[in-house]
Amino acid sequence: MELSGRPLSLEKIAAVAHGGESVQIAASVRSRVLASRKVVDDIVAREAVVYGVNTGFGRLADVRIR
């Protein structure tokens, strides 16, 4: 299966989870993945606290994850 930014069907997700189908990232979305990674790297470098990035979720929102 190729991740391209388009919606995934439950059948495709199940094929990966249960059938061992391999997953590739489409070249057309690689730059978007790298841009997202840069956002997270910048948050870590600034030691900013960002919900769900370096904190828990919900009741654990005040718990910092390092």
C-alpha positions in Angstrom: 0.0 0.0 0.0 1.2 3.5 -0.8 0.5 6.4 1.6 -0.4 9.3 -0.7 -2.5 11.6 1.5 -5.7 10.2 0.2 -8.2 8.4 2.5 -7.5 4.8 3.4 -10.2 2.1 3.4 -10.7 -0.2 6.4 -9.8 -3.1 4.1 -6.4 -1.6 3.3 -5.7 -0.8 6.9 -6.6 -4.4 7.8 -4.4 -5.8 5.1 -1.4 -4.0 6.7 -2.4 -4.9 10.3 -3.4 -8.5 9.7 -2.1 -9.5 6.4 1.4 -8.1 6.5 1.0 -5.9 3.5 4.0 -3.5 3.2 3.6 0.3 3.3 5.4 2.9 1.3 5.3 6.7 1.4 4.5 8.3 -2.0 7.3 10.6 -3.3 4.6 13.3 -3.8 4.0 13.5 0.0 7.5 13.0 1.3 8.1 16.8 1.5 4.9 17.2 3.6 6.2 14.5 6.0 9.6 16.2 6.2 7.9 19.6 6.9 5.9 18.0 9.7 9.0 16.5 11.2 10.7 19.9 11.1 7.8 21.4 13.1 8.3 18.7 15.8 12.1 19.1 15.8 11.6 22.9 16.3 9.3 22.3 19.2 11.8 20.0 20.9 14.7 22.4 20.2 12.8 25.3 21.8 11.7 23.1 24.7 8.1 24.3 24.2 5.3 22.4 25.8 2.8 21.3 23.1 -0.3 19.2 23.9 0.0 15.7 22.4 3.5 16.3 21.0 5.5 16.2 24.2 2.6 15.9 26.8 0.1 13.2 27.4 -3.5 13.4 26.2 -6.6 14.2 28.2 -6.1 13.8 31.9 -2.4 13.4 31.2 -2.1 16.7 29.4 0.0 18.0 32.3 2.5 15.1 32.1 5.5 16.0 30.1 7.0 13.3 27.9 10.7 13.5 27.2 
